[in-house]
Amino acid sequence: MTYRVHRLDTKMNKEQDKLERFLNDLRGEVVSIIPNIKPTFQGMGATAKVDFLLIVERLR
């Protein structure tokens, strides 16, 4: 089996359509979606945001 890993830079609260289009354009099967979470600090305390996604695709 052959796999391909894609990196998708995204701001999850604004780019849901971008992710949907990307997934629909893939030729293979999506095996996993791995978020890279970046800690951030704001006035009310610490939180985290998704920096980018790694998408693992299995090619046929």
C-alpha positions as CSV (number, residue, x, y, z in Angstrom):
1,M,0.0,0.0,0.0
2,T,1.1,3.5,-0.7
3,Y,0.4,6.4,1.6
4,R,0.6,10.2,1.1
5,V,0.6,12.8,3.9
6,H,-0.8,16.2,3.2
7,R,-0.4,19.3,5.3
8,L,-3.4,21.7,5.3
9,D,-2.8,25.1,7.0
10,T,-6.1,26.2,8.4
11,K,-8.0,28.4,10.8
12,M,-10.7,26.0,11.8
13,N,-13.3,28.6,12.7
14,K,-13.2,30.2,9.2
15,E,-12.2,27.6,6.7
16,Q,-14.6,24.6,7.0
17,D,-15.4,24.9,3.2
18,K,-11.6,24.7,2.4
19,L,-11.3,21.5,4.3
20,E,-14.4,20.0,2.7
21,R,-13.2,20.8,-0.8
22,F,-9.8,19.4,-0.1
23,L,-11.2,16.1,1.3
24,N,-13.6,15.8,-1.7
25,D,-10.7,16.2,-4.2
26,L,-8.6,13.4,-2.8
27,R,-8.3,10.3,-5.0
28,G,-7.6,7.8,-2.2
29,E,-9.1,6.9,1.1
30,V,-8.6,9.1,4.2
31,V,-6.9,7.1,6.9
32,S,-6.4,9.7,9.5
33,I,-6.6,13.5,10.2
34,I,-4.1,14.6,12.8
35,P,-4.4,18.2,14.2
36,N,-1.3,20.1,15.3
37,I,-2.4,22.0,18.3
38,K,-0.6,25.2,19.3
39,P,-1.0,26.6,22.9
40,T,-1.8,30.2,23.1
41,F,-2.2,32.6,26.0
42,Q,-4.9,35.2,26.2
43,G,-6.0,37.7,28.8
44,M,-8.3,35.2,30.5
45,G,-5.8,32.3,30.6
46,A,-4.3,29.6,28.4
47,T,-6.1,28.0,25.5
48,A,-5.2,26.1,22.3
49,K,-5.8,26.5,18.6
50,V,-5.4,24.2,15.6
51,D,-2.3,25.4,13.7
52,F,-2.5,22.9,10.8
53,L,-3.9,19.4,9.9
54,L,-1.9,16.4,8.7
55,I,-4.2,14.3,6.5
56,V,-3.0,10.7,5.8
57,E,-4.3,9.3,2.5
58,R,-4.1,5.7,1.3
59,L,-3.6,5.5,-2.4
60,R,-5.1,2.6,-4.4
